[in-house]
Amino acid sequence: NLIFRPRRYRLTATSYRHARADAFSLWADYAADMAA
C-alpha cells in the first residue's frame, strides 16, 4: 500500500494537469473565435 498509494496519487495529479491543459486549450480556442 505504501508503494501503491503515491503512484496512484501521482497518476491523479497528472490526469488533473492534463484536464486543466485541455480546458485551457478549449478556452484559448473560444477566446480566439470571439476575438476574430
Full PDB file with SEQRES, HELIX, SHEET, SSBOND, CRYST1, ORIGX, SCALE, CONECT and MASTER records, all heavy atoms in Angstrom:
SEQRES   1 A   36  ASN LEU ILE PHE ARG PRO ARG ARG TYR ARG LEU THR ALA          
SEQRES   2 A   36  THR SER TYR ARG HIS ALA ARG ALA ASP ALA PHE SER LEU          
SEQRES   3 A   36  TRP ALA ASP TYR ALA ALA ASP MET ALA ALA                      
HELIX    1 AA1 PHE A    4  ALA A   35  1                                  32    
CRYST1    1.000    1.000    1.000  90.00  90.00  90.00 P 1           1          
ORIGX1      1.000000  0.000000  0.000000        0.00000                         
ORIGX2      0.000000  1.000000  0.000000        0.00000                         
ORIGX3      0.000000  0.000000  1.000000        0.00000                         
SCALE1      1.000000  0.000000  0.000000        0.00000                         
SCALE2      0.000000  1.000000  0.000000        0.00000                         
SCALE3      0.000000  0.000000  1.000000        0.00000                         
ATOM      1  N   ASN A   1       0.828  -1.199   0.000  1.00  0.00           N  
ATOM      2  CA  ASN A   1       0.000   0.000   0.000  1.00  0.00           C  
ATOM      3  C   ASN A   1       0.866   1.255   0.000  1.00  0.00           C  
ATOM      4  O   ASN A   1       0.559   2.231  -0.678  1.00  0.00           O  
ATOM      5  CB  ASN A   1      -0.909   0.012   1.235  1.00  0.00           C  
ATOM      6  CG  ASN A   1      -2.250  -0.644   0.922  1.00  0.00           C  
ATOM      7  OD1 ASN A   1      -2.538  -0.950  -0.222  1.00  0.00           O  
ATOM      8  ND2 ASN A   1      -3.062  -0.858   1.930  1.00  0.00           N  
ATOM      9  N   LEU A   2       1.949   1.218   0.750  1.00  0.00           N  
ATOM     10  CA  LEU A   2       2.794   2.408   0.805  1.00  0.00           C  
ATOM     11  C   LEU A   2       3.402   2.709  -0.567  1.00  0.00           C  
ATOM     12  O   LEU A   2       3.613   3.857  -0.918  1.00  0.00           O  
ATOM     13  CB  LEU A   2       3.917   2.192   1.829  1.00  0.00           C  
ATOM     14  CG  LEU A   2       3.451   2.330   3.283  1.00  0.00           C  
ATOM     15  CD1 LEU A   2       4.595   2.026   4.242  1.00  0.00           C  
ATOM     16  CD2 LEU A   2       2.936   3.747   3.553  1.00  0.00           C  
ATOM     17  N   ILE A   3       3.659   1.646  -1.325  1.00  0.00           N  
ATOM     18  CA  ILE A   3       4.250   1.866  -2.655  1.00  0.00           C  
ATOM     19  C   ILE A   3       3.160   2.199  -3.673  1.00  0.00           C  
ATOM     20  O   ILE A   3       3.371   2.983  -4.582  1.00  0.00           O  
ATOM     21  CB  ILE A   3       5.013   0.597  -3.104  1.00  0.00           C  
ATOM     22  CG1 ILE A   3       6.193   0.358  -2.144  1.00  0.00           C  
ATOM     23  CG2 ILE A   3       5.516   0.756  -4.540  1.00  0.00           C  
ATOM     24  CD1 ILE A   3       6.883  -0.967  -2.413  1.00  0.00           C  
ATOM     25  N   PHE A   4       1.990   1.619  -3.482  1.00  0.00           N  
ATOM     26  CA  PHE A   4       0.920   1.811  -4.460  1.00  0.00           C  
ATOM     27  C   PHE A   4       0.260   3.178  -4.324  1.00  0.00           C  
ATOM     28  O   PHE A   4      -0.146   3.780  -5.287  1.00  0.00           O  
ATOM     29  CB  PHE A   4      -0.119   0.703  -4.281  1.00  0.00           C  
ATOM     30  CG  PHE A   4      -1.220   0.773  -5.313  1.00  0.00           C  
ATOM     31  CD1 PHE A   4      -0.955   0.459  -6.634  1.00  0.00           C  
ATOM     32  CD2 PHE A   4      -2.499   1.156  -4.954  1.00  0.00           C  
ATOM     33  CE1 PHE A   4      -1.958   0.517  -7.584  1.00  0.00           C  
ATOM     34  CE2 PHE A   4      -3.504   1.220  -5.901  1.00  0.00           C  
ATOM     35  CZ  PHE A   4      -3.228   0.894  -7.219  1.00  0.00           C  
ATOM     36  N   ARG A   5       0.176   3.679  -3.088  1.00  0.00           N  
ATOM     37  CA  ARG A   5      -0.558   4.924  -2.866  1.00  0.00           C  
ATOM     38  C   ARG A   5       0.076   6.128  -3.588  1.00  0.00           C  
ATOM     39  O   ARG A   5      -0.608   6.848  -4.285  1.00  0.00           O  
ATOM     40  CB  ARG A   5      -0.648   5.194  -1.360  1.00  0.00           C  
ATOM     41  CG  ARG A   5      -2.078   5.520  -0.949  1.00  0.00           C  
ATOM     42  CD  ARG A   5      -2.197   5.824   0.531  1.00  0.00           C  
ATOM     43  NE  ARG A   5      -2.504   4.633   1.320  1.00  0.00           N  
ATOM     44  CZ  ARG A   5      -2.501   4.621   2.647  1.00  0.00           C  
ATOM     45  NH1 ARG A   5      -2.168   5.694   3.326  1.00  0.00           N  
ATOM     46  NH2 ARG A   5      -2.807   3.526   3.304  1.00  0.00           N  
ATOM     47  N   PRO A   6       1.380   6.365  -3.427  1.00  0.00           N  
ATOM     48  CA  PRO A   6       1.985   7.515  -4.109  1.00  0.00           C  
ATOM     49  C   PRO A   6       1.836   7.419  -5.622  1.00  0.00           C  
ATOM     50  O   PRO A   6       1.642   8.420  -6.292  1.00  0.00           O  
ATOM     51  CB  PRO A   6       3.467   7.432  -3.712  1.00  0.00           C  
ATOM     52  CG  PRO A   6       3.470   6.646  -2.441  1.00  0.00           C  
ATOM     53  CD  PRO A   6       2.323   5.667  -2.566  1.00  0.00           C  
ATOM     54  N   ARG A   7       1.924   6.202  -6.156  1.00  0.00           N  
ATOM     55  CA  ARG A   7       1.791   6.037  -7.600  1.00  0.00           C  
ATOM     56  C   ARG A   7       0.397   6.460  -8.048  1.00  0.00           C  
ATOM     57  O   ARG A   7       0.223   7.135  -9.051  1.00  0.00           O  
ATOM     58  CB  ARG A   7       2.044   4.568  -7.968  1.00  0.00           C  
ATOM     59  CG  ARG A   7       2.020   4.376  -9.484  1.00  0.00           C  
ATOM     60  CD  ARG A   7       2.191   2.913  -9.847  1.00  0.00           C  
ATOM     61  NE  ARG A   7       3.544   2.430  -9.528  1.00  0.00           N  
ATOM     62  CZ  ARG A   7       3.937   1.187  -9.733  1.00  0.00           C  
ATOM     63  NH1 ARG A   7       3.104   0.300 -10.212  1.00  0.00           N  
ATOM     64  NH2 ARG A   7       5.162   0.822  -9.443  1.00  0.00           N  
ATOM     65  N   ARG A   8      -0.621   6.057  -7.279  1.00  0.00           N  
ATOM     66  CA  ARG A   8      -1.981   6.413  -7.652  1.00  0.00           C  
ATOM     67  C   ARG A   8      -2.169   7.933  -7.544  1.00  0.00           C  
ATOM     68  O   ARG A   8      -2.823   8.560  -8.356  1.00  0.00           O  
ATOM     69  CB  ARG A   8      -2.973   5.695  -6.736  1.00  0.00           C  
ATOM     70  CG  ARG A   8      -4.307   5.568  -7.428  1.00  0.00           C  
ATOM     71  CD  ARG A   8      -5.406   4.895  -6.644  1.00  0.00           C  
ATOM     72  NE  ARG A   8      -5.025   4.234  -5.423  1.00  0.00           N  
ATOM     73  CZ  ARG A   8      -5.920   3.642  -4.659  1.00  0.00           C  
ATOM     74  NH1 ARG A   8      -7.179   3.637  -5.010  1.00  0.00           N  
ATOM     75  NH2 ARG A   8      -5.574   3.053  -3.568  1.00  0.00           N  
ATOM     76  N   TYR A   9      -1.576   8.530  -6.522  1.00  0.00           N  
ATOM     77  CA  TYR A   9      -1.703   9.970  -6.343  1.00  0.00           C  
ATOM     78  C   TYR A   9      -1.014  10.689  -7.503  1.00  0.00           C  
ATOM     79  O   TYR A   9      -1.517  11.661  -8.043  1.00  0.00           O  
ATOM     80  CB  TYR A   9      -1.048  10.377  -5.023  1.00  0.00           C  
ATOM     81  CG  TYR A   9      -0.917  11.877  -4.904  1.00  0.00           C  
ATOM     82  CD1 TYR A   9      -2.021  12.678  -4.599  1.00  0.00           C  
ATOM     83  CD2 TYR A   9       0.310  12.497  -5.110  1.00  0.00           C  
ATOM     84  CE1 TYR A   9      -1.898  14.041  -4.508  1.00  0.00           C  
ATOM     85  CE2 TYR A   9       0.436  13.871  -5.022  1.00  0.00           C  
ATOM     86  CZ  TYR A   9      -0.673  14.645  -4.723  1.00  0.00           C  
ATOM     87  OH  TYR A   9      -0.549  16.000  -4.645  1.00  0.00           O  
ATOM     88  N   ARG A  10       0.169  10.171  -7.905  1.00  0.00           N  
ATOM     89  CA  ARG A  10       0.891  10.810  -8.997  1.00  0.00           C  
ATOM     90  C   ARG A  10       0.080  10.718 -10.286  1.00  0.00           C  
ATOM     91  O   ARG A  10       0.031  11.666 -11.063  1.00  0.00           O  
ATOM     92  CB  ARG A  10       2.246  10.096  -9.168  1.00  0.00           C  
ATOM     93  CG  ARG A  10       3.367  11.082  -9.456  1.00  0.00           C  
ATOM     94  CD  ARG A  10       4.718  10.387  -9.401  1.00  0.00           C  
ATOM     95  NE  ARG A  10       5.123  10.081  -8.027  1.00  0.00           N  
ATOM     96  CZ  ARG A  10       5.967   9.113  -7.714  1.00  0.00           C  
ATOM     97  NH1 ARG A  10       6.477   8.344  -8.648  1.00  0.00           N  
ATOM     98  NH2 ARG A  10       6.298   8.905  -6.477  1.00  0.00           N  
ATOM     99  N   LEU A  11      -0.586   9.583 -10.490  1.00  0.00           N  
ATOM    100  CA  LEU A  11      -1.414   9.421 -11.686  1.00  0.00           C  
ATOM    101  C   LEU A  11      -2.561  10.433 -11.666  1.00  0.00           C  
ATOM    102  O   LEU A  11      -2.870  11.059 -12.671  1.00  0.00           O  
ATOM    103  CB  LEU A  11      -1.990   7.992 -11.706  1.00  0.00           C  
ATOM    104  CG  LEU A  11      -1.725   7.253 -13.021  1.00  0.00           C  
ATOM    105  CD1 LEU A  11      -0.306   6.687 -12.981  1.00  0.00           C  
ATOM    106  CD2 LEU A  11      -2.715   6.105 -13.198  1.00  0.00           C  
ATOM    107  N   THR A  12      -3.165  10.603 -10.486  1.00  0.00           N  
ATOM    108  CA  THR A  12      -4.277  11.539 -10.379  1.00  0.00           C  
ATOM    109  C   THR A  12      -3.809  12.968 -10.651  1.00  0.00           C  
ATOM    110  O   THR A  12      -4.456  13.725 -11.356  1.00  0.00           O  
ATOM    111  CB  THR A  12      -4.907  11.450  -8.986  1.00  0.00           C  
ATOM    112  OG1 THR A  12      -5.316  10.105  -8.772  1.00  0.00           O  
ATOM    113  CG2 THR A  12      -6.112  12.363  -8.866  1.00  0.00           C  
ATOM    114  N   ALA A  13      -2.639  13.317 -10.114  1.00  0.00           N  
ATOM    115  CA  ALA A  13      -2.122  14.668 -10.314  1.00  0.00           C  
ATOM    116  C   ALA A  13      -1.830  14.892 -11.797  1.00  0.00           C  
ATOM    117  O   ALA A  13      -2.101  15.959 -12.338  1.00  0.00           O  
ATOM    118  CB  ALA A  13      -0.851  14.860  -9.489  1.00  0.00           C  
ATOM    119  N   THR A  14      -1.295  13.870 -12.460  1.00  0.00           N  
ATOM    120  CA  THR A  14      -1.003  14.007 -13.890  1.00  0.00           C  
ATOM    121  C   THR A  14      -2.297  14.163 -14.674  1.00  0.00           C  
ATOM    122  O   THR A  14      -2.397  15.023 -15.558  1.00  0.00           O  
ATOM    123  CB  THR A  14      -0.234  12.766 -14.385  1.00  0.00           C  
ATOM    124  OG1 THR A  14       0.962  12.637 -13.618  1.00  0.00           O  
ATOM    125  CG2 THR A  14       0.139  12.912 -15.847  1.00  0.00           C  
ATOM    126  N   SER A  15      -3.288  13.358 -14.341  1.00  0.00           N  
ATOM    127  CA  SER A  15      -4.573  13.452 -15.038  1.00  0.00           C  
ATOM    128  C   SER A  15      -5.177  14.833 -14.816  1.00  0.00           C  
ATOM    129  O   SER A  15      -5.743  15.433 -15.730  1.00  0.00           O  
ATOM    130  CB  SER A  15      -5.528  12.385 -14.511  1.00  0.00           C  
ATOM    131  OG  SER A  15      -4.938  11.117 -14.670  1.00  0.00           O  
ATOM    132  N   TYR A  16      -5.028  15.364 -13.596  1.00  0.00           N  
ATOM    133  CA  TYR A  16      -5.579  16.678 -13.280  1.00  0.00           C  
ATOM    134  C   TYR A  16      -4.885  17.751 -14.122  1.00  0.00           C  
ATOM    135  O   TYR A  16      -5.531  18.632 -14.667  1.00  0.00           O  
ATOM    136  CB  TYR A  16      -5.364  16.955 -11.791  1.00  0.00           C  
ATOM    137  CG  TYR A  16      -5.793  18.352 -11.383  1.00  0.00           C  
ATOM    138  CD1 TYR A  16      -7.139  18.660 -11.271  1.00  0.00           C  
ATOM    139  CD2 TYR A  16      -4.840  19.348 -11.124  1.00  0.00           C  
ATOM    140  CE1 TYR A  16      -7.536  19.931 -10.895  1.00  0.00           C  
ATOM    141  CE2 TYR A  16      -5.237  20.622 -10.748  1.00  0.00           C  
ATOM    142  CZ  TYR A  16      -6.579  20.909 -10.638  1.00  0.00           C  
ATOM    143  OH  TYR A  16      -6.965  22.158 -10.279  1.00  0.00           O  
ATOM    144  N   ARG A  17      -3.544  17.632 -14.251  1.00  0.00           N  
ATOM    145  CA  ARG A  17      -2.815  18.613 -15.060  1.00  0.00           C  
ATOM    146  C   ARG A  17      -3.249  18.530 -16.509  1.00  0.00           C  
ATOM    147  O   ARG A  17      -3.409  19.551 -17.177  1.00  0.00           O  
ATOM    148  CB  ARG A  17      -1.306  18.364 -14.932  1.00  0.00           C  
ATOM    149  CG  ARG A  17      -0.721  19.037 -13.697  1.00  0.00           C  
ATOM    150  CD  ARG A  17       0.782  19.128 -13.785  1.00  0.00           C  
ATOM    151  NE  ARG A  17       1.416  17.817 -13.745  1.00  0.00           N  
ATOM    152  CZ  ARG A  17       1.781  17.215 -12.617  1.00  0.00           C  
ATOM    153  NH1 ARG A  17       1.559  17.803 -11.454  1.00  0.00           N  
ATOM    154  NH2 ARG A  17       2.352  16.039 -12.645  1.00  0.00           N  
ATOM    155  N   HIS A  18      -3.438  17.294 -17.025  1.00  0.00           N  
ATOM    156  CA  HIS A  18      -3.868  17.149 -18.415  1.00  0.00           C  
ATOM    157  C   HIS A  18      -5.263  17.744 -18.605  1.00  0.00           C  
ATOM    158  O   HIS A  18      -5.537  18.398 -19.599  1.00  0.00           O  
ATOM    159  CB  HIS A  18      -3.883  15.664 -18.805  1.00  0.00           C  
ATOM    160  CG  HIS A  18      -2.500  15.150 -19.112  1.00  0.00           C  
ATOM    161  ND1 HIS A  18      -1.679  15.742 -20.042  1.00  0.00           N  
ATOM    162  CD2 HIS A  18      -1.805  14.097 -18.628  1.00  0.00           C  
ATOM    163  CE1 HIS A  18      -0.532  15.070 -20.097  1.00  0.00           C  
ATOM    164  NE2 HIS A  18      -0.584  14.082 -19.248  1.00  0.00           N  
ATOM    165  N   ALA A  19      -6.135  17.504 -17.646  1.00  0.00           N  
ATOM    166  CA  ALA A  19      -7.503  18.016 -17.765  1.00  0.00           C  
ATOM    167  C   ALA A  19      -7.476  19.545 -17.768  1.00  0.00           C  
ATOM    168  O   ALA A  19      -8.201  20.193 -18.516  1.00  0.00           O  
ATOM    169  CB  ALA A  19      -8.346  17.504 -16.598  1.00  0.00           C  
ATOM    170  N   ARG A  20      -6.628  20.132 -16.931  1.00  0.00           N  
ATOM    171  CA  ARG A  20      -6.534  21.592 -16.883  1.00  0.00           C  
ATOM    172  C   ARG A  20      -5.977  22.123 -18.198  1.00  0.00           C  
ATOM    173  O   ARG A  20      -6.429  23.143 -18.706  1.00  0.00           O  
ATOM    174  CB  ARG A  20      -5.623  22.013 -15.726  1.00  0.00           C  
ATOM    175  CG  ARG A  20      -6.411  22.587 -14.563  1.00  0.00           C  
ATOM    176  CD  ARG A  20      -5.500  23.162 -13.493  1.00  0.00           C  
ATOM    177  NE  ARG A  20      -5.358  24.620 -13.654  1.00  0.00           N  
ATOM    178  CZ  ARG A  20      -4.714  25.387 -12.791  1.00  0.00           C  
ATOM    179  NH1 ARG A  20      -4.136  24.863 -11.744  1.00  0.00           N  
ATOM    180  NH2 ARG A  20      -4.631  26.677 -12.970  1.00  0.00           N  
ATOM    181  N   ALA A  21      -4.984  21.425 -18.760  1.00  0.00           N  
ATOM    182  CA  ALA A  21      -4.390  21.871 -20.025  1.00  0.00           C  
ATOM    183  C   ALA A  21      -5.438  21.808 -21.129  1.00  0.00           C  
ATOM    184  O   ALA A  21      -5.536  22.715 -21.957  1.00  0.00           O  
ATOM    185  CB  ALA A  21      -3.193  20.981 -20.372  1.00  0.00           C  
ATOM    186  N   ASP A  22      -6.251  20.734 -21.135  1.00  0.00           N  
ATOM    187  CA  ASP A  22      -7.299  20.606 -22.151  1.00  0.00           C  
ATOM    188  C   ASP A  22      -8.318  21.733 -21.997  1.00  0.00           C  
ATOM    189  O   ASP A  22      -8.746  22.338 -22.971  1.00  0.00           O  
ATOM    190  CB  ASP A  22      -8.005  19.251 -22.024  1.00  0.00           C  
ATOM    191  CG  ASP A  22      -7.102  18.115 -22.490  1.00  0.00           C  
ATOM    192  OD1 ASP A  22      -6.103  18.416 -23.163  1.00  0.00           O  
ATOM    193  OD2 ASP A  22      -7.402  16.958 -22.174  1.00  0.00           O  
ATOM    194  N   ALA A  23      -8.700  22.030 -20.772  1.00  0.00           N  
ATOM    195  CA  ALA A  23      -9.681  23.090 -20.527  1.00  0.00           C  
ATOM    196  C   ALA A  23      -9.114  24.428 -20.980  1.00  0.00           C  
ATOM    197  O   ALA A  23      -9.810  25.250 -21.570  1.00  0.00           O  
ATOM    198  CB  ALA A  23     -10.037  23.139 -19.041  1.00  0.00           C  
ATOM    199  N   PHE A  24      -7.838  24.669 -20.722  1.00  0.00           N  
ATOM    200  CA  PHE A  24      -7.227  25.932 -21.123  1.00  0.00           C  
ATOM    201  C   PHE A  24      -7.176  26.032 -22.649  1.00  0.00           C  
ATOM    202  O   PHE A  24      -7.411  27.091 -23.218  1.00  0.00           O  
ATOM    203  CB  PHE A  24      -5.811  26.017 -20.553  1.00  0.00           C  
ATOM    204  CG  PHE A  24      -5.143  27.345 -20.864  1.00  0.00           C  
ATOM    205  CD1 PHE A  24      -5.465  28.471 -20.126  1.00  0.00           C  
ATOM    206  CD2 PHE A  24      -4.221  27.458 -21.893  1.00  0.00           C  
ATOM    207  CE1 PHE A  24      -4.865  29.698 -20.404  1.00  0.00           C  
ATOM    208  CE2 PHE A  24      -3.619  28.686 -22.178  1.00  0.00           C  
ATOM    209  CZ  PHE A  24      -3.944  29.804 -21.432  1.00  0.00           C  
ATOM    210  N   SER A  25      -6.899  24.896 -23.318  1.00  0.00           N  
ATOM    211  CA  SER A  25      -6.859  24.903 -24.786  1.00  0.00           C  
ATOM    212  C   SER A  25      -8.239  25.244 -25.334  1.00  0.00           C  
ATOM    213  O   SER A  25      -8.360  26.040 -26.270  1.00  0.00           O  
ATOM    214  CB  SER A  25      -6.420  23.531 -25.308  1.00  0.00           C  
ATOM    215  OG  SER A  25      -5.078  23.286 -24.932  1.00  0.00           O  
ATOM    216  N   LEU A  26      -9.286  24.653 -24.751  1.00  0.00           N  
ATOM    217  CA  LEU A  26     -10.643  24.948 -25.196  1.00  0.00           C  
ATOM    218  C   LEU A  26     -10.955  26.422 -24.975  1.00  0.00           C  
ATOM    219  O   LEU A  26     -11.523  27.086 -25.840  1.00  0.00           O  
ATOM    220  CB  LEU A  26     -11.638  24.081 -24.411  1.00  0.00           C  
ATOM    221  CG  LEU A  26     -11.681  22.617 -24.846  1.00  0.00           C  
ATOM    222  CD1 LEU A  26     -12.583  21.827 -23.904  1.00  0.00           C  
ATOM    223  CD2 LEU A  26     -12.175  22.485 -26.272  1.00  0.00           C  
ATOM    224  N   TRP A  27     -10.553  26.974 -23.820  1.00  0.00           N  
ATOM    225  CA  TRP A  27     -10.810  28.369 -23.521  1.00  0.00           C  
ATOM    226  C   TRP A  27     -10.053  29.279 -24.499  1.00  0.00           C  
ATOM    227  O   TRP A  27     -10.587  30.270 -25.001  1.00  0.00           O  
ATOM    228  CB  TRP A  27     -10.397  28.670 -22.091  1.00  0.00           C  
ATOM    229  CG  TRP A  27     -10.574  30.126 -21.748  1.00  0.00           C  
ATOM    230  CD1 TRP A  27     -11.715  30.704 -21.300  1.00  0.00           C  
ATOM    231  CD2 TRP A  27      -9.601  31.170 -21.877  1.00  0.00           C  
ATOM    232  NE1 TRP A  27     -11.492  32.062 -21.124  1.00  0.00           N  
ATOM    233  CE2 TRP A  27     -10.220  32.374 -21.464  1.00  0.00           C  
ATOM    234  CE3 TRP A  27      -8.259  31.186 -22.287  1.00  0.00           C  
ATOM    235  CZ2 TRP A  27      -9.518  33.579 -21.459  1.00  0.00           C  
ATOM    236  CZ3 TRP A  27      -7.582  32.405 -22.289  1.00  0.00           C  
ATOM    237  CH2 TRP A  27      -8.199  33.581 -21.874  1.00  0.00           C  
ATOM    238  N   ALA A  28      -8.800  28.892 -24.825  1.00  0.00           N  
ATOM    239  CA  ALA A  28      -7.996  29.698 -25.743  1.00  0.00           C  
ATOM    240  C   ALA A  28      -8.639  29.704 -27.117  1.00  0.00           C  
ATOM    241  O   ALA A  28      -8.723  30.743 -27.782  1.00  0.00           O  
ATOM    242  CB  ALA A  28      -6.572  29.143 -25.815  1.00  0.00           C  
ATOM    243  N   ASP A  29      -9.121  28.544 -27.569  1.00  0.00           N  
ATOM    244  CA  ASP A  29      -9.784  28.470 -28.878  1.00  0.00           C  
ATOM    245  C   ASP A  29     -11.051  29.316 -28.860  1.00  0.00           C  
ATOM    246  O   ASP A  29     -11.351  30.041 -29.813  1.00  0.00           O  
ATOM    247  CB  ASP A  29     -10.148  27.022 -29.216  1.00  0.00           C  
ATOM    248  CG  ASP A  29      -8.897  26.195 -29.525  1.00  0.00           C  
ATOM    249  OD1 ASP A  29      -7.851  26.802 -29.788  1.00  0.00           O  
ATOM    250  OD2 ASP A  29      -9.000  24.961 -29.501  1.00  0.00           O  
ATOM    251  N   TYR A  30     -11.807  29.258 -27.783  1.00  0.00           N  
ATOM    252  CA  TYR A  30     -13.054  30.028 -27.672  1.00  0.00           C  
ATOM    253  C   TYR A  30     -12.745  31.529 -27.689  1.00  0.00           C  
ATOM    254  O   TYR A  30     -13.390  32.306 -28.377  1.00  0.00           O  
ATOM    255  CB  TYR A  30     -13.763  29.631 -26.376  1.00  0.00           C  
ATOM    256  CG  TYR A  30     -15.042  30.425 -26.147  1.00  0.00           C  
ATOM    257  CD1 TYR A  30     -16.200  30.105 -26.846  1.00  0.00           C  
ATOM    258  CD2 TYR A  30     -15.064  31.469 -25.230  1.00  0.00           C  
ATOM    259  CE1 TYR A  30     -17.376  30.831 -26.648  1.00  0.00           C  
ATOM    260  CE2 TYR A  30     -16.234  32.206 -25.024  1.00  0.00           C  
ATOM    261  CZ  TYR A  30     -17.375  31.881 -25.738  1.00  0.00           C  
ATOM    262  OH  TYR A  30     -18.529  32.589 -25.538  1.00  0.00           O  
ATOM    263  N   ALA A  31     -11.706  31.925 -26.937  1.00  0.00           N  
ATOM    264  CA  ALA A  31     -11.330  33.342 -26.876  1.00  0.00           C  
ATOM    265  C   ALA A  31     -10.881  33.805 -28.266  1.00  0.00           C  
ATOM    266  O   ALA A  31     -11.196  34.919 -28.698  1.00  0.00           O  
ATOM    267  CB  ALA A  31     -10.224  33.547 -25.858  1.00  0.00           C  
ATOM    268  N   ALA A  32     -10.159  32.962 -28.983  1.00  0.00           N  
ATOM    269  CA  ALA A  32      -9.675  33.334 -30.318  1.00  0.00           C  
ATOM    270  C   ALA A  32     -10.869  33.512 -31.263  1.00  0.00           C  
ATOM    271  O   ALA A  32     -10.892  34.437 -32.068  1.00  0.00           O  
ATOM    272  CB  ALA A  32      -8.735  32.259 -30.853  1.00  0.00           C  
ATOM    273  N   ASP A  33     -11.859  32.626 -31.138  1.00  0.00           N  
ATOM    274  CA  ASP A  33     -13.048  32.740 -32.007  1.00  0.00           C  
ATOM    275  C   ASP A  33     -13.806  34.030 -31.695  1.00  0.00           C  
ATOM    276  O   ASP A  33     -14.307  34.703 -32.592  1.00  0.00           O  
ATOM    277  CB  ASP A  33     -13.973  31.533 -31.794  1.00  0.00           C  
ATOM    278  CG  ASP A  33     -13.387  30.280 -32.426  1.00  0.00           C  
ATOM    279  OD1 ASP A  33     -12.454  30.419 -33.234  1.00  0.00           O  
ATOM    280  OD2 ASP A  33     -13.863  29.185 -32.106  1.00  0.00           O  
ATOM    281  N   MET A  34     -13.892  34.389 -30.431  1.00  0.00           N  
ATOM    282  CA  MET A  34     -14.619  35.590 -30.042  1.00  0.00           C  
ATOM    283  C   MET A  34     -13.864  36.847 -30.529  1.00  0.00           C  
ATOM    284  O   MET A  34     -14.473  37.826 -30.915  1.00  0.00           O  
ATOM    285  CB  MET A  34     -14.760  35.643 -28.517  1.00  0.00           C  
ATOM    286  CG  MET A  34     -15.691  34.566 -27.982  1.00  0.00           C  
ATOM    287  SD  MET A  34     -17.389  34.692 -28.584  1.00  0.00           S  
ATOM    288  CE  MET A  34     -17.900  36.165 -27.702  1.00  0.00           C  
ATOM    289  N   ALA A  35     -12.540  36.791 -30.518  1.00  0.00           N  
ATOM    290  CA  ALA A  35     -11.742  37.947 -30.927  1.00  0.00           C  
ATOM    291  C   ALA A  35     -11.753  38.102 -32.454  1.00  0.00           C  
ATOM    292  O   ALA A  35     -11.650  39.216 -32.967  1.00  0.00           O  
ATOM    293  CB  ALA A  35     -10.316  37.806 -30.430  1.00  0.00           C  
ATOM    294  N   ALA A  36     -11.892  37.002 -33.167  1.00  0.00           N  
ATOM    295  CA  ALA A  36     -11.833  37.065 -34.620  1.00  0.00           C  
ATOM    296  C   ALA A  36     -13.064  37.778 -35.189  1.00  0.00           C  
ATOM    297  O   ALA A  36     -14.131  37.694 -34.610  1.00  0.00           O  
ATOM    298  CB  ALA A  36     -11.742  35.637 -35.180  1.00  0.00           C  
TER     299      ALA A  36                                                      
MASTER        0    0    0    1    0    0    0    6  298    1    0    3          
END                                                                             
